[in-house]
């Protein structure tokens, strides 16, 4: 008997995505009701922190992909050590 994880069901994944989007929207909407005490003018723009977080996350992903190109080893990397012995 194969055990199925609750995330294997596409309906559960869709519910999670919708829940995440609702939480993100509520976070951006909360900006109307919270005094953020910005230090710089750009911080007072509506949705600045949402955009900043998105761009930062995007740059981290691109940076990790670029770093992976330098650190990647060939699939036979460890097999070469076994052949040398």
C-alpha positions, 0 to 999 in steps of 0.5 A: 500500500502506497502512502499518499501525502496530503500535498499530493492532492491537487485540490489541497495545493490549490487551497494552499495557493489561495490561502497564501494569496489571501494572506498576502493581499491582507498584508498589503491592505493592512498598509492602509491602516498601519503607520509605518514610520518610513525613514526614506520617501520610497518606503511611504509608497503603497505596497513598497515592502511587497514589491521590495520583498518580491524583487529581493526573493527573485534576485536570491533565486537568480543568484542561487541559480548563477552560483549553481553554475559555478559549483556544479560537479559532473554526474560522474564526479564521485565515480572517478574517485572509485576508479582511481583507487 
